[in-house]
Amino acid sequence: MCAVHPSRSRPGRRPDEGAGQVSRAGIRPTSRDVARSAGVSQAAVSLVLGDKWRGRVSAATAERVRQAARDLGYRPNLAARNLRLGHTRTVLLVVPALTTEFFAGVYTGATRVAAEHGFGVVLYPSPEGIGAVRDPFASAQAALDGVIASSMAADALTAIRGDQLPLVMLDSDPEGSLGAATVNLDIADGVRQVADHLLGLGHRRFLHLGADIASWTFEVRARELAARLRTVPGTTLHTARAPISIDGALAAAEAALGRHRVTAVVCDDDKLAAGAYKAVRRLGLRVPDDVSVTGIDDLALATAIDPELTTVRLDAELFGERGMRALLAVLEGGTPQAGDIPVELVVRGSTAPPAAP
């Protein structure tokens, strides 16, 4: 009796016979199962499924391998393949501490695009909110293919990025960015929209409640607000700074409003605006009858406070998507999409013309 070669199909055998037994047993099919089912070597399977078969195996054999893989429900082990190639298809997203839903939206957008390209995203929030963080990996270059980072956590990047790791910066100065690419929201235009709205209502006495954080995005907000107001004669602008917290904003705004008689408070962030609301009311004033208040972000908080907040809507998910697409372009040697992401002023009940003197 002659032996049957294990890589050859027996006469009358269905192409998926061995595979069916494997699948029914609840075991993930392997390339060996595909080879056995198609009657070819594992090397031939690798060539076909890696799309390197032309000139090495026939078209008929290639189709037989593909059909066997489909019948088996075979999927390549990408993890093992990536380790062999020296890539993990993993991206690190470095953001400030997740104290608002904004960066959760950035993460959602980034992971959506990453999944379309077979990448995973590891989220690493700075424990202190901003500034340096401990390297989350013993060797980042061995564990990551690239990094996306907010400028608010830029100090973390020296240890994490190394010299070779591709990096995309979010909310970062394009002229001085550490990254191979930058992705920005058009914050400058958002601030101009706020200023024009308030000026159009007749406001001339302003308080800027700024975030007490050394970051490019907040520098832009302060600079653009001052520049726009300077174009209108008779305007005054005072500045107070606060940590991004409701209590911090309450204390800073209450002190500033006690010193300066203003009709509009422009806040760097919706949480700062919520603190400003409390300060206005603590001083016996009303929003917007006595003081108009604006924010930036359009968080859920903006419609939870009363009156609802006039604020600049930032598309956090699109921000994350664009950041991931930029990194993928860098990894592929391409050019990321140019241009800032548009933002939109949403006018609600917290702004009105100033009361008569």
BELWOMO-V799597 format. One record per residue. N is the residue number from 1. RES is the residue in one small letter. NEAR is the number of other ideal C-beta (glycine too) atoms within 8 Angstrom. Layout:
n-><N	N>
res-><RES	RES>
near-><NEAR	NEAR>
//
This chain:
n-><1	2	3	4	5	6	7	8	9	10	11	12	13	14	15	16	17	18	19	20	21	22	23	24	25	26	27	28	29	30	31	32	33	34	35	36	37	38	39	40	41	42	43	44	45	46	47	48	49	50	51	52	53	54	55	56	57	58	59	60	61	62	63	64	65	66	67	68	69	70	71	72	73	74	75	76	77	78	79	80	81	82	83	84	85	86	87	88	89	90	91	92	93	94	95	96	97	98	99	100	101	102	103	104	105	106	107	108	109	110	111	112	113	114	115	116	117	118	119	120	121	122	123	124	125	126	127	128	129	130	131	132	133	134	135	136	137	138	139	140	141	142	143	144	145	146	147	148	149	150	151	152	153	154	155	156	157	158	159	160	161	162	163	164	165	166	167	168	169	170	171	172	173	174	175	176	177	178	179	180	181	182	183	184	185	186	187	188	189	190	191	192	193	194	195	196	197	198	199	200	201	202	203	204	205	206	207	208	209	210	211	212	213	214	215	216	217	218	219	220	221	222	223	224	225	226	227	228	229	230	231	232	233	234	235	236	237	238	239	240	241	242	243	244	245	246	247	248	249	250	251	252	253	254	255	256	257	258	259	260	261	262	263	264	265	266	267	268	269	270	271	272	273	274	275	276	277	278	279	280	281	282	283	284	285	286	287	288	289	290	291	292	293	294	295	296	297	298	299	300	301	302	303	304	305	306	307	308	309	310	311	312	313	314	315	316	317	318	319	320	321	322	323	324	325	326	327	328	329	330	331	332	333	334	335	336	337	338	339	340	341	342	343	344	345	346	347	348	349	350	351	352	353	354	355	356	357>
res-><m	c	a	v	h	p	s	r	s	r	p	g	r	r	p	d	e	g	a	g	q	v	s	r	a	g	i	r	p	t	s	r	d	v	a	r	s	a	g	v	s	q	a	a	v	s	l	v	l	g	d	k	w	r	g	r	v	s	a	a	t	a	e	r	v	r	q	a	a	r	d	l	g	y	r	p	n	l	a	a	r	n	l	r	l	g	h	t	r	t	v	l	l	v	v	p	a	l	t	t	e	f	f	a	g	v	y	t	g	a	t	r	v	a	a	e	h	g	f	g	v	v	l	y	p	s	p	e	g	i	g	a	v	r	d	p	f	a	s	a	q	a	a	l	d	g	v	i	a	s	s	m	a	a	d	a	l	t	a	i	r	g	d	q	l	p	l	v	m	l	d	s	d	p	e	g	s	l	g	a	a	t	v	n	l	d	i	a	d	g	v	r	q	v	a	d	h	l	l	g	l	g	h	r	r	f	l	h	l	g	a	d	i	a	s	w	t	f	e	v	r	a	r	e	l	a	a	r	l	r	t	v	p	g	t	t	l	h	t	a	r	a	p	i	s	i	d	g	a	l	a	a	a	e	a	a	l	g	r	h	r	v	t	a	v	v	c	d	d	d	k	l	a	a	g	a	y	k	a	v	r	r	l	g	l	r	v	p	d	d	v	s	v	t	g	i	d	d	l	a	l	a	t	a	i	d	p	e	l	t	t	v	r	l	d	a	e	l	f	g	e	r	g	m	r	a	l	l	a	v	l	e	g	g	t	p	q	a	g	d	i	p	v	e	l	v	v	r	g	s	t	a	p	p	a	a	p>
near-><2	3	4	6	5	5	8	7	7	6	4	3	7	5	11	10	9	9	16	9	8	11	11	6	6	4	6	4	11	7	11	7	13	17	14	10	15	14	9	11	7	8	6	14	15	10	11	13	12	6	5	7	11	4	3	6	9	5	5	6	13	11	8	12	15	10	10	15	11	8	10	14	8	13	5	7	6	8	6	7	9	11	8	6	6	5	6	8	9	11	16	14	16	15	15	12	8	8	8	11	8	10	13	10	12	17	13	11	17	16	12	11	13	12	9	5	7	5	12	9	13	10	7	10	10	16	7	7	9	10	9	5	14	5	8	9	9	3	6	15	8	6	8	14	11	13	17	15	17	13	13	13	15	11	9	13	13	6	8	16	11	7	4	4	13	10	13	18	16	14	12	14	8	7	4	5	10	8	10	6	12	11	12	11	11	10	14	8	10	15	16	10	12	15	13	9	13	14	13	6	11	7	12	11	11	17	15	14	18	12	12	8	9	3	11	9	10	12	8	11	13	11	8	13	15	10	8	13	12	7	5	9	3	4	11	7	10	11	8	12	8	16	8	13	10	9	7	12	20	13	11	13	19	11	9	12	15	6	6	8	3	12	11	15	17	13	14	11	11	16	14	16	20	13	19	15	12	11	14	16	10	8	9	4	10	8	13	12	7	9	13	16	17	18	15	15	13	10	10	6	11	16	8	5	11	4	9	10	16	16	15	16	10	12	9	14	11	9	16	18	12	12	16	17	11	13	15	11	12	14	9	6	4	6	4	11	7	4	4	7	12	6	14	8	12	10	6	12	8	14	14	7	6	12	7	3	2>
//
